[in-house]
Amino acid sequence: MRLPIINTDPDVMKSVTRTLSKVNRAVKASSAGGTIGNRIDLVQLDDHDRAIEYIYYQLPALIIINFSDDHLNGFGIMRQVTSDPWLNHGGIIAFYTGSNTFKKINELKNTNIIIHLHYSNIPSQLGTVLGIIRDNQQILFQRALQTDLISSLSGQFVLTMDTMLIPCYANLIANYLFNVGFLDHEGTANVSLVLTEMLTNAIEHGNCGISWAEKEDYLKEHSSVQDLIAKKCRDARIRNRKVYFNYDIHRSHSSYVIRDEGDGFAWQQYTIHPKEVDFLSEHGRGILLAKQHVDTISYNEKGNEATLTFRHRINATSSIPQAFKDNEVVECRRDDVIFNQGEASDFLYYVAEGEYRVEVNNHHVANLTPDDILIGEMSFLLEETRSATVIANTPGRLIKISKESFINIIRDQPYYGLFLSKLIAKRLHRASRGVLS
């Protein structure tokens, strides 16, 4: 795996290089003789134009950006990347130093930032973050490189007692939901916020057993509860506890189960109305935020396991590439015929919304969704008649693209040709495995 880092600071580079050396040694030691595919190789990008070119043509699944680098405008690079949804699917690790930069990073919209790392935390936390990401690459979604149709995704994270890493887990989930079009920006932020608060509660109040009163008294003299958690973790029994975070994602909804190894709490007493939530409070927000933003929330009797469900508000417009936004939009109704087998192939279609069935000689062979990105690209490019009939299974929207329009797009933005090539390679790979005829 190649890991680009947008940075010119030599001290940061040394810190990251040392960390990656440890990570790669650990991978080699844990695999028989070492597996090359698991190795992480750093690619330094020390120039704005080179960084943008690398992102355009390499489509990295993960990027490190040093937002405090005085010789690079990390925020300018982010604005350029987020202007095109096809470029804005790789995860981002944000380096910073200084509270002003941290605040500006938090104010960024439409970015796939997985975690913020202060310079001082690079040696202690970067390796762990990379391990989390590498073990969960199916969540770090890169639309153009997707290898299979995704209708659902499930798995489990096991968290240790380090609350600083909680945003990594929450943002991996939230960014995935946005990238596949299941949530808009507001919904994504809400999911990330709720999961972060609930996971934090599982460590603070669940595993550490910190009561509301104890936390309130502690915060009267301290600015953060981190030291109190560290004090609790001097007890090996507490230090070795885990938090289990299960996710089950479908197109219409996603469910999450968060379980700690503590003694539980009396969840029945928390009946405060969402309008009464004190969002500025340093404690007590988790369960109240959850009640406001989730569709259902339940607890086991003991009170150490919470189940949250979010209904998805499909956000198809967020995934339309900038270059296609001026093309004709085709509104489809259920059972509309998009094109028939044997017809001339004058257009291809970008799938913005809906599900479409593919029929060859009146036999149903596949369903296509926004995960498939395009419909009709092979016959379009080969100047052959349509090899199949495509019919709308649901209401939807397609972007109609003529050959002239597509050629002009590639002439102006050559990396779109690379997207198309990788998409066709993906389709051929799936066809060779019998996934799609």
N, C-alpha and C positions, 0 to 999 in steps of 0.2 A: 504494500500500500504506500503510495506517495502522499506525503503530507506537505502541502504548500504553506509557507509562513510568510506573510507580508510584513516585513520588518527590516530595519537597517541598524538597530541598536546592537552592538557587538556583545554587550553583557547579557542581554536577553537571549541572543543566539547561543551563547555559551551555556546558559542555564537550560535551554530547551535541548540542546545537543547532548548534554550530560544526562538529562532525564530520559531521552530516547535511547541512549546507550544502555541504561539500566533496563528499560522496557524490553528492548530487543534481546538482551542477555537472558532475561527471565523467560521470554518466549522460547528461545533456543533451548534453555535448560528443561523446560516443561514438555517439549515435543521431541520425539526421537530424532536426534541429530539436527533438529531445527527445521522448521517449515518456512521456506522462502516467502510463501504467500502471506504469512503472518507478520513479516518484518515491516517496520515503518521506516521509510526513507524520507528525510527532510529535503524539501526544495525551497531554497530561499528566493523570494521575489523582492528585490530592493529598489524597484522602480515602478511608478504608477502604471505606465503603459504596458510594461511586461506583466504586471499582475493582472490587468484586465484581459490581456491577450491569453494568458494562461487559463483564466477562468472560462473565457469564451470557448477555447478549443479543447481543453482537457476535461472540463466539466467535473471538477473535483467534488467528491462526496463530503469532504471535510476540509476546512480552511482555518488557519490561525491568522488573526489580524491584530497587530499591535496598534491600538487606537491612540496610544500616548507617544507614538513615534513622531518626533518633530520634523523629520525629513520625508514623511509620507502622510498623505491625507486619507486616513482610513475611513473617515466619514464620507468623503467624496467618492471613494471606491464603492462603499456600500450603496450610495445613491445611484451610481451607475449600474450596479448589479441588480438592485431591486427594481429598476425601471423595466426589466424584462422578466416575467415569471419563469421563463425557461432557464434562466441563469440562477434564479434565486431558490434553489432546492438543496444545495449543499449546506451541511451544518457548519456553524461558525463558533470557534472558541475565541473569545474577546479578551485580549490582554489590556491592562490599563495600570496607571499609577496616578493617584490624585482623585479627590472626590468629584471635581468638576467633570472630568472625563467619564467617570462612572455614571454620573447623572445624565450626561449626554447620550451614553450608550443605552441607558434605560428608556430614553425618550425616542429612540429609533423605532420606526414602525415598519411592519412587513419585512422583518428580518428573521432568519433562522438561527438566532444566537442560542447556543446550547448552554453555555456557562460563561460567566465573567471570572477571570483570574487576575488578581493583583500580582504585580511582579514578584512580590515576596512569597506568594503561594505557588509559583511555578514548580519549584523543586519538590514540594510535598504533595501537590494535588494533580499536576498535569498527567503523570503516569497513570494514576487511578482513573482519571477522566477518559483517557485514551483506551484503557482496558474496558471500561463500561461501553464505550462506543463500539469498539471492535467486537465485543461479545453480542452486540445488538444491532448489527449492520442492516438488518431488514427494516429497522425503524428509521435509520438515517437514509431517507428516501431520496433517490435521484431519478426523477421522472423519465428522462431519456434513456436511462440504462436499466430500467425495470425489466426483469426477465420472465415474469409470470403475471397472469391476471391475478389481481388481489381483490378478493371479495371479503376477506376477513383476516385478522391478524391477532394472535394471542401469545402470551408469554408471561414471564415472571422476572422481576428484579429482586435481588436480596441486598438490602441496604445495611451498612454498618452504622456506627453511632456518630458519624461525621455529618453534621447538618449542612456544612458548606457545600456538600456534593448533591444535596437534594435538588437544586434547580436543574442539574444535568439530567436527572431522570424525568422530571416534570416537563422540561422543554423538549426532550426527545419525543415524548408522546404528543405534546401540543403542536409542535412543528410538523410532525407526520400528518396529523389531522388537517392542518392547513394546506400542506403540500398536495394532498390527494383531493382537496376540494370539499372536505366534509364540514369545515367550519370557516367562517369569515374571521377578520382580524379580531373583532371584539370577542367572539366565541373562543378563539384560540387563547387570548389573554386570560379569559375567565377560567378555562381549563387549567392553564399553567398555574394561575394564582391559587385555585382551590387545591390542586394536587400538592403544590408546595406547602401550603398551610397544613393540610391533613398529614402529610408525611412528617413535617416538623413536629406536629402534635404527637405523633406516634413515638418519636424519639424523646422529646422533652417530657411529656406527661405520661406516656405509656411506659417506655423502657426505663427512663430515669426516675419516674415517680415524682416529678416535681409538681407540687400542687399549685393552684392558682395563687393562693395566698403567699406561698414561698417565693414564687416568681415575682409577684408584685413587690414584696419586701426587698428582694435582691435588686430589682431594677431601680429602686429609689436611690441606690448608691452606685450602681454600675450602668453603663450604656448598653451592654449586650449580655445575653444570657449564656453565651458560649463558655465563659469561664465556669459558670455553675454546672453546665453539662460536663465539662472536663473534670470538675471536682467529683461529681457523681461517678464518673467512669474510673476513678481510682479503685473502686470496688470491681474486682474482676467479674463478679456475677453480672453486674450491670454492663460492664465494658464489652462483654462477649454476646450480649443480646443482639438480635437482628430485627429488621422490619421487612416483612414480605409484601411485595407490591405486585399484584397480578393485574394484567390488562387483557381485555377481550373487545376487539374493535370490529365493528361491522359498518356497512354503508349508512345505515339509518341511525345507529346509536353506538355508544361504547360504554363498557362497564369496567369498574376498577374495584378491587378488593385490597384494602390496606390492613394488615394485621401486625400488631406488635407482640412482644413477649412479656408485657407487664401485667399488672393485676387488674386492669380494666378500670372503667369509671361509670358513674351513674348517669348515663346519657339521657335518661328519661326526664331529668330536671331541666334540660335545655330546650325550652319552648319559646324563646324570645323571637318576636316577629323580625323578619329580615330588615325592615325599615329601622330597627333599633340598633343595627350593627354599628359599632364604633370602629371605623376603618383605620383610625389613627392609633388605636390601642396596640400596645406591644404584646398583649396576650389575650386569649379568649376569642380570636377572630376566626379560627379554623372552622369550627362547626357552624358558626353563624354565616360565614361566607359560603360554605357548602350549601346551607339551606337556601341561600339566595340564588345561587347559580346552577345547581344541579337539578335534574328533573326528579330523581328519587334518591333518598339516602336512608340506609337502615344499618342497625348495629346488631351484633350477636348479643346474647343475654349478658355475657360477662362485660362487654363494653370494650374489648380490645381488638375488635375487628369491625371495620366500616365498609359498606358496599355502596358505591356511588354510580349513578347512571346519568349520562348526558345524551339527550336526543340531538342529532346533528342537523344543522341548518345548512343545506348544501350550498356551497359557494363556488359555482361553476365559473363565474366571470373572472375570478382571481387567477385562473390558470390559462387564460387566452394570451398567447404570445403577442407582444407589442406590435410586431410586424404584421399581424393578421387582423388587427382591430378595425381597419378601414374596409375590410372585405364584406361582402354581402352576408347577412345573417339569415339563415333559413330556420323558421319556427316549425317544428314538427309536431303533429298530433299522433296519437297512438294509431298504428296500422298504416301510417303514410309510407308509400314506397319511395325510397330515396333514389334508387336506380334499379333497372332490371338487367338480368343476365343477358348478354349479347348486345346491349346498347353501346353506342360510341362512348368513349371515355374522354370527356372534355374538361372535367373538373375533379379535384379531390376535395375532401371535406375534413376540416378540423372538428373534433368532437368536443363541444363545450358542455353539453348536458344531455342526459338521457341514455337509454339502452337500445341497441339495434341488433336484430337477428340477421344472420347471414344464411342464405339458402342457395344450394347448388343443385340444379335439376330437381327443385321442389323438396329437397331434403335439408333439414336444419343442421348446420355444421358448427355454428359458433354464435356467441353473443359478443358485441363490441360495446364498450363504455368509454368514458373519458380516460380511463387507464390506458387505452389503446392509442390515443392521441389522434390518429388519422384513419379515414375510411377511403378506400379506393386508390391508394397510392401506387400499387404495382401496375395495374392496367394503365393508369394515368401516365406513368413514366415510360412504360414499354410501348405506348401507343397501340394497345390492343383493345378489343371490346371487353366489356365487363365480364368477369369470370363468375360472378355470383349476383344474386338479387339481395338487396339490403332493405329491410323493413323496420320501422320504428316500433319497438315493444312498448315504449312509454312516451309521453310528451318529452320534447327535448329541443335543443338548439344546435345547429351546425354552422360552421363558418365555411362558405363556399369559396374555393380558391382556384382560379384559372391557371393554366400553364404559364401564360405570360406573367401573371402576378407572382407566381412562385419563383420563376427565373429571376425576376427583378428583385425579389426579396433576397435570394441567394447572392445576386450580384452586389447588392448593397451591404448585406450582412452574411459573409461566407460561412459563418459557423452554423447557419441554419441547414446548409448542405450536410454538415457533419451530423447534426441531429437526425436528419432524414436517413442518412446512411446507417446510423446506429439503430434507428427504429426498424429499418428493413432487416438488418442482421438479427435483431431480436425476433421478428416475425418468422424468419427462416429457421432460427434455432427452435422456436416453439413448434413449427410445422414438422421439423425433423423428429421431434419427440411425440408427434401425434396429438399435440395440444390443440392445434388449429389447422384445419385442412386448407 
